[in-house]
Amino acid sequence: MPEEVLFKSESDQSRAEIASYLRTVAENLESGSEINLKSGGESVTLDPPARPTFEVKAEREGPTDRPGELSIEFELEWDEDGGESGESGQLEIE
């Protein structure tokens, strides 16, 4: 399926700054508010449904015999037409 990037922002941030962004997203999700993303002249507003699919992925990229790059990715997914997405096991984050 082709992918259209509606918004992208990538910059070095402190852990506290990242936590603040994630806290704002969490508060908007909890209250049912839209999520507004802005950076420079780019912006997009998204309105996740009550039950989007939540994907969490930990990855390591690079050669197996040398240090690589580690990442944690958090992704919310939903169909534009309002359809339900699949489910998997219960997530725990500690």
N, C-alpha and C positions, 0 to 999 in steps of 0.2 A: 504494500500500500504506500503511495507516495506521501511524503511528509512536507508540510509547509510550516516553516518557522515563523510564528507570529510575533515573538519577542525573544531576545536573548541578551543577557547581561553577564559578564564574567569579570571579576576584579578581586584582588587580595583584600580580605577583610579580617578584622580580629574575631576571635571566637565570640566575644560579647556582642559585636555588631551583627554577626550572623544569627546569634540567638534572638536578637531584637527583631530581625526580619521574620524569622520563623515564628516568633511569638505573635507578631501582627497577623501572619497568615492563619495561625491557630485560632486567634480571637475572631477573625472574620469567618472562618469555617464554623466555629461554635455558634456564632450569632446568626449565621445564614446570610451574611453580607457578601457582596461581590468582592473579588480580589483585583485590585488595581496595581499593575506593574508599570513603573516608569523609570526611564534612564535616558538622560539627554533629551533628544527629540522623539524618542520612541516611547510608545505606551500601548497597553492593551488591558482591557477589563474582561474578566472571566467570572462566570457565576456557576460554580460547581453545584451539582444536584445534591440532594440529601444523602445519597449513598454512592459516591464515586469509588472507583477501584483505587486503592492505595498501594503503590509498589515501592519497596525499599530494596536497594541493591548495593552491596559492597563489592568493589572490584579492585584488582591489581593489574596494571598495564605495564608491559615492558618485558625484557628478557627474563627467563626463569633463573638464570645464573648470576644476575646482578640486581641491585636495587631498582625498583620501578616506581610507578606513581600509584598511590592508593586513593580511592574515592568512595564516598557514600552518596548515593543518589536517592532522592525522595521524589516520587512522581504521583500525581493524581491524574486519573484517566476517566473519561466518560464519553459516551456517544452524544454527538450533537443532537440527534433525534430523541434523546431521553431514554434510550434502551439501557437495560441492565448489563453490566459486565460480569466476567467470571469471578469465582471465589477460590481461595486456597486456605491453608492453615492459619490459625490465629497468630498474629504478630505480637512479639514481646520486645520492648526496648527498655533497657535498664541503664 
